[in-house]
């Protein structure tokens, strides 16, 4: 059962990443093309999509939490049982934690992109003032 849970959480995390990557593909492309040259923007877009997958999967498939199913029982510990309720909870956790991890990564990206946009815009306004 543990292996099934691991595979299911991985597949769900990948699906969440695919959906988020598709949803944010256009905004990321537009922002990067505005901030950097188009040939570099293409590479950065690819990198950000890769980062969405890495962050989403690592956030959604919580290995440290799944290890609890493998620990040997002792006086102070009883491994969790994979009931239907537990499956639903693990699937829900996978979706939420994948989304949460991706949201933090995209928030950091958009904050830095906003700062870069303000800097680029300031230089453009300054160059317009200096041109006769």
Secondary structure, 3 states (H helix, E strand, C coil): CHHHHHHHHHHHHHHHHHHHHHHHHHHHHHHHHHHCCHHHHHHHHHHHHHHHHHHHHHHHCCHHHHHHHCCCCCCCCCCCCCCHHHHHHHHHHHHHHHHHHHHHHHHHHHHHHHHHHHHHHHHHHHHHHHCC
